[in-house]
Amino acid sequence: MKPTLEDLLAGVPARDGNGGTPLAPSVSASKAKTAEPVTQIDKTTANAKRVLDEEAQARADKTAHLKAAREARDGSGKT
């Protein structure tokens, strides 16, 4: 015996709020377009920028740490 549509839908809860009309897409048509393909040079450039940003952040952290240590050293030497 083949199941009927009513048998298949028996366990599915009813949907409220759309009034029987198709749901609107959640993404606009302009944003739904696929992005341009990413070339190898784009990937390389993005990775290089990421590495440079990480190194700059590490330098800034090290500089702040050294400055704090220098201030602590000079501050403790005055008393």
N, C-alpha and C positions, 0 to 999 in steps of 0.2 A: 504494500500500500504506500503510495507516494504522499508525503506531507503536503497539506494545502498551505496557502499563504496565511490563512487565519491561524493554523497550527504553529507556523513559524513565528508569527507576531504575538502569540499569546503571552510570552514572557517579557516582551519589550514594553517599557513604560511609555505612556502617552507623552507627547511633547506639547508644552504650553508656550504661548507667547508669539508664535509666528503666524497664527491664523491660517495655517494650511498653505502658506505661500513659501516659495523657496527662500532659504536664508541668504542674506546679503553677504558677499565676501568680506572677510575681515581685513584684507589688504587691498589698497587701491590698485587700479590697473597699471598706473605708472610705476608703482613700487614693485609690482609683481613681475616686471620684466627681469630677465636674468641679467646678471652683471656681465660686463665684457670679459672675455677670457683673460686670465692672468698669464702673462708671459714669464719666461724664466728670469729675464732682467728685472721685472717687477718684483718677483720673489726675492731675488738677490738684494735689490735695493731696500726692500722692507726689512730683511734680515740684518743688513749692514746698519740701518738706522736704529734698529732695536739694540744691537750690540753697542753702538756708540752711545745711545741713551743710557744703557745699563752702566757703561764705564763712567760716564759723566756723573751719574747718581752715586756710584761708588766713590769717586773722587770727592764729591761734595760731602758725603758722609765722613770720609777720612779727614777732610779738612776741618769739619765741625768738631770731630772727636779730638783732633790735635789742638785746636784752638781752646777747647774746654780744658784739656789737660794742661796746656800752657798757662791759662788763667788760674787754674787751681794751684799750680806750682808757684806762680808769681804771687798769688794772693796769700798762700801759706808762708812764704818767705818774708813778708812784710811784718808779720806779727811776732 
